[in-house]
Amino acid sequence: MDITSRSVIIVGGTAGIGLELARRFRAAGSTVVVGGRSTDVLAQLAEEGFGTVEIDVTDSASVTRARDDALRAHPGIDTLVTMAGTGAQEDLWDPGHFATAQAIVDVNLLGTIRVIDAFTPHLLARGEGTIVTVSSGIGFLPYPPMPTYGASKAAVHAYSEALRAQLAGTGVDVTELVPPAVATWLGSSNPHALPLDAFGAEVMDLLAQEPTPRELLVQGVLMHRWAERDGTYDELVAQRSQGLAALPGRTRR
């Protein structure tokens, strides 16, 4: 991908990895539209010269409005990054976790599908473009304290594979970004989380390859992605299961 001349919309770009990639795409020379819910951050980004749209990926009407607003201002959008995501720990001994699980699936999986559905007709009409989905290393190597987050990201991976197959021959490519723990709000408690700037630089280097890889795998996520192939899966899941002891309420049982 020529990262110097794209017209990119990053949905979920007001913080963390999304904002990091937005700044890097713009610094490389691309036009960037940032979508998100934080009106204060969007206003600040607009002052910096970014295009902005307010969007709630759990609301189909909001997604449609954001799509229309973005394309009205930037009809040449050729790259969609579906960055919006959320996660939380869940105690599966407690049926009360279901509301958390439902919210995670609504954002991470259904939100991704809503956004892709909104922009796919535009990209197909162009006859070229790129959709960048965002899964997670946890989608390949579970972290048991975050079961629904991992499940939702595994689903994004499967959806990305099917989407790529269905769009084959249309000129619209599908690339899956697979982050490990990164030092953002979601991964800040992990002492092994990658620094955000280093992660962003490595991702942009991968995106700039020709052809763009089907999966964007930084070095720090390879142990997750290939654990089953490498025969380390069971050992690593057992290690990561130690985090279950820290779930609220486990020490009281």
C-alpha positions as CSV (number, residue, x, y, z in Angstrom):
1,M,0.0,0.0,0.0
2,D,1.2,3.5,-0.8
3,I,0.7,5.1,2.6
4,T,1.6,8.5,1.2
5,S,-1.5,9.1,-1.0
6,R,-4.4,7.3,0.6
7,S,-7.8,8.8,1.7
8,V,-8.3,7.0,5.0
9,I,-11.2,6.9,7.5
10,I,-10.3,5.4,10.9
11,V,-13.4,4.5,12.8
12,G,-12.4,4.5,16.5
13,G,-9.5,6.8,15.9
14,T,-9.9,9.3,18.8
15,A,-7.5,7.4,21.2
16,G,-5.0,4.6,21.4
17,I,-3.9,2.6,18.3
18,G,-6.5,4.3,16.1
19,L,-5.2,7.8,16.9
20,E,-1.6,6.7,16.5
21,L,-2.3,5.3,13.1
22,A,-4.3,8.4,12.1
23,R,-1.3,10.6,12.9
24,R,1.1,8.4,11.1
25,F,-1.0,8.1,8.0
26,R,-1.3,11.9,7.9
27,A,2.4,12.4,8.5
28,A,3.1,10.1,5.6
29,G,1.0,12.3,3.3
30,S,-2.4,10.7,3.3
31,T,-5.7,12.4,3.9
32,V,-7.3,11.1,7.2
33,V,-10.8,11.2,8.6
34,V,-11.2,10.2,12.2
35,G,-14.4,8.8,13.5
36,G,-15.3,8.5,17.1
37,R,-17.7,9.4,20.0
38,S,-15.5,11.9,21.9
39,T,-16.7,15.3,20.6
40,D,-13.9,17.1,22.5
41,V,-11.2,15.0,20.9
42,L,-12.8,15.3,17.4
43,A,-12.9,19.1,17.8
44,Q,-9.2,19.1,18.7
45,L,-8.3,16.9,15.7
46,A,-10.4,19.1,13.4
47,E,-8.2,22.1,14.5
48,E,-5.2,20.0,13.6
49,G,-6.5,19.5,10.1
50,F,-8.0,16.1,10.3
51,G,-11.4,15.3,8.8
52,T,-13.8,14.2,11.6
53,V,-17.1,12.5,12.0
54,E,-19.0,11.6,15.1
55,I,-20.0,7.9,15.1
56,D,-21.3,5.3,17.5
57,V,-20.7,1.9,16.0
58,T,-23.5,0.3,18.1
59,D,-26.1,2.6,16.4
60,S,-26.8,1.8,12.8
61,A,-28.3,5.2,12.2
62,S,-25.2,6.9,13.6
63,V,-23.0,4.7,11.3
64,T,-25.0,5.7,8.2
65,R,-24.9,9.4,9.1
66,A,-21.2,9.2,9.7
67,R,-20.6,7.4,6.4
68,D,-22.7,10.0,4.5
69,D,-20.9,12.9,6.2
70,A,-17.5,11.4,5.5
71,L,-18.1,10.7,1.9
72,R,-19.7,14.1,1.3
73,A,-16.5,15.8,2.5
74,H,-14.1,13.2,1.2
75,P,-15.6,11.3,-1.8
76,G,-12.3,9.7,-2.6
77,I,-12.1,7.6,0.6
78,D,-10.3,4.4,-0.4
79,T,-9.2,2.9,2.9
80,L,-11.4,2.0,5.9
81,V,-9.9,1.0,9.3
82,T,-12.4,-0.5,11.7
83,M,-10.6,0.4,14.9
84,A,-13.5,0.8,17.4
85,G,-13.2,-1.7,20.2
86,T,-13.7,-2.3,23.9
87,G,-12.9,-5.0,26.4
88,A,-13.1,-6.0,30.1
89,Q,-12.4,-8.8,32.4
90,E,-15.4,-11.2,33.2
91,D,-15.9,-13.7,35.9
92,L,-17.8,-16.6,34.2
93,W,-18.8,-17.9,37.6
94,D,-21.1,-14.9,37.9
95,P,-24.1,-14.8,35.4
96,G,-24.1,-11.0,35.9
97,H,-21.2,-10.9,33.4
98,F,-23.6,-11.2,30.5
99,A,-24.3,-7.5,30.1
100,T,-20.5,-6.9,29.8
101,A,-20.3,-9.7,27.2
102,Q,-23.2,-8.3,25.2
103,A,-21.6,-4.8,25.1
104,I,-18.3,-6.2,24.0
105,V,-19.8,-8.2,21.1
106,D,-21.9,-5.2,20.1
107,V,-18.9,-3.0,19.7
108,N,-16.1,-5.4,18.6
109,L,-18.0,-7.7,16.2
110,L,-21.3,-6.1,15.3
111,G,-19.8,-2.7,15.3
112,T,-17.2,-3.9,12.8
113,I,-19.8,-5.4,10.6
114,R,-22.0,-2.3,10.7
115,V,-19.1,-0.1,9.6
116,I,-17.9,-2.5,6.9
117,D,-21.5,-2.8,5.5
118,A,-21.8,1.0,5.4
119,F,-18.6,1.5,3.3
120,T,-18.5,-1.6,1.2
121,P,-20.8,-0.3,-1.6
122,H,-18.7,2.8,-1.9
123,L,-15.5,0.9,-2.2
124,L,-17.0,-1.6,-4.7
125,A,-18.3,1.3,-6.8
126,R,-14.7,2.7,-6.9
127,G,-13.4,-0.7,-8.0
128,E,-10.5,-0.5,-5.6
129,G,-9.7,0.1,-2.0
130,T,-8.7,-1.5,1.3
131,I,-10.6,-2.5,4.4
132,V,-8.4,-2.9,7.5
133,T,-10.1,-5.0,10.2
134,V,-8.6,-5.2,13.7
135,S,-8.6,-8.4,15.6
136,S,-6.2,-9.3,18.4
137,G,-3.5,-11.7,19.5
138,I,-6.0,-12.8,22.2
139,G,-8.3,-14.0,19.4
140,F,-5.6,-16.7,18.6
141,L,-4.3,-17.3,22.1
142,P,-6.9,-16.8,24.8
143,Y,-6.4,-14.7,27.9
144,P,-9.0,-16.4,30.1
145,P,-9.9,-13.4,32.3
146,M,-11.2,-11.7,29.1
147,P,-13.3,-14.4,27.5
148,T,-15.7,-12.4,25.4
149,Y,-13.1,-10.0,24.2
150,G,-11.1,-12.9,22.9
151,A,-14.1,-14.5,21.3
152,S,-15.2,-11.3,19.6
153,K,-11.7,-10.8,18.1
154,A,-11.6,-14.4,17.0
155,A,-14.9,-13.7,15.3
156,V,-13.4,-10.6,13.6
157,H,-10.6,-12.8,12.3
158,A,-13.1,-15.3,10.8
159,Y,-15.2,-12.5,9.4
160,S,-12.2,-10.9,7.8
161,E,-11.3,-14.2,6.1
162,A,-14.8,-14.6,4.7
163,L,-14.9,-10.9,3.7
164,R,-11.6,-11.3,1.8
165,A,-13.0,-14.3,-0.1
166,Q,-16.2,-12.6,-1.0
167,L,-14.5,-9.5,-2.2
168,A,-11.8,-11.3,-4.3
169,G,-11.6,-9.9,-7.8
170,T,-13.4,-6.7,-7.0
171,G,-10.2,-4.6,-6.4
172,V,-11.1,-4.2,-2.7
173,D,-8.5,-5.8,-0.5
174,V,-9.0,-6.9,3.1
175,T,-6.1,-6.7,5.6
176,E,-6.3,-7.8,9.2
177,L,-4.3,-6.0,11.9
178,V,-3.6,-8.3,14.8
179,P,-2.3,-6.3,17.8
180,P,-0.6,-7.8,20.9
181,A,-0.9,-6.0,24.2
182,V,-0.1,-2.3,23.4
183,A,0.3,0.4,26.0
184,T,-3.1,2.0,25.6
185,W,-6.0,2.2,28.1
186,L,-6.9,-1.5,27.2
187,G,-3.4,-2.9,27.6
188,S,-1.9,-0.5,30.2
189,S,-2.0,-3.0,33.0
190,N,0.2,-5.5,31.1
191,P,3.9,-5.1,31.9
192,H,4.7,-6.7,28.6
193,A,2.6,-4.2,26.5
194,L,4.4,-2.8,23.5
195,P,5.1,1.0,23.5
196,L,2.4,2.6,21.3
197,D,4.9,4.6,19.2
198,A,7.0,1.5,18.4
199,F,3.9,-0.5,17.6
200,G,2.6,2.2,15.3
201,A,5.9,2.5,13.4
202,E,6.0,-1.3,12.9
203,V,2.4,-1.4,11.6
204,M,3.1,1.4,9.1
205,D,6.1,-0.4,7.8
206,L,4.0,-3.5,7.3
207,L,1.2,-1.5,5.6
208,A,3.8,0.0,3.2
209,Q,4.8,-3.4,1.9
210,E,3.8,-4.4,-1.6
211,P,1.6,-6.3,-1.7
212,T,0.1,-5.4,1.6
213,P,0.1,-8.5,3.9
214,R,-3.2,-10.2,4.5
215,E,-2.4,-10.0,8.2
216,L,-0.3,-7.3,9.8
217,L,1.7,-9.2,12.4
218,V,4.3,-7.2,14.4
219,Q,7.0,-9.2,16.1
220,G,5.4,-9.0,19.5
221,V,2.2,-10.9,18.3
222,L,3.9,-13.9,16.6
223,M,3.9,-16.0,19.8
224,H,0.1,-15.5,19.9
225,R,-0.6,-16.0,16.2
226,W,1.4,-19.2,15.8
227,A,1.0,-20.8,19.3
228,E,-1.0,-23.8,18.0
229,R,1.4,-24.3,15.1
230,D,4.5,-24.1,17.3
231,G,3.1,-26.5,20.0
232,T,3.2,-23.8,22.7
233,Y,-0.6,-23.2,22.9
234,D,-1.5,-25.4,26.0
235,E,1.5,-24.1,28.0
236,L,0.8,-20.5,27.2
237,V,-2.9,-20.7,28.0
238,A,-2.1,-22.3,31.3
239,Q,0.3,-19.5,32.1
240,R,-2.3,-16.9,31.1
241,S,-4.9,-18.6,33.2
242,Q,-3.0,-17.5,36.3
243,G,-4.7,-14.2,35.9
244,L,-8.0,-15.7,36.9
245,A,-7.0,-15.6,40.5
246,A,-7.1,-11.8,40.4
247,L,-10.7,-11.6,39.3
248,P,-12.9,-9.7,41.8
249,G,-14.5,-12.1,44.2
250,R,-12.3,-15.1,43.5
251,T,-10.4,-14.6,46.8
252,R,-13.7,-14.5,48.7
253,R,-14.7,-18.0,47.5
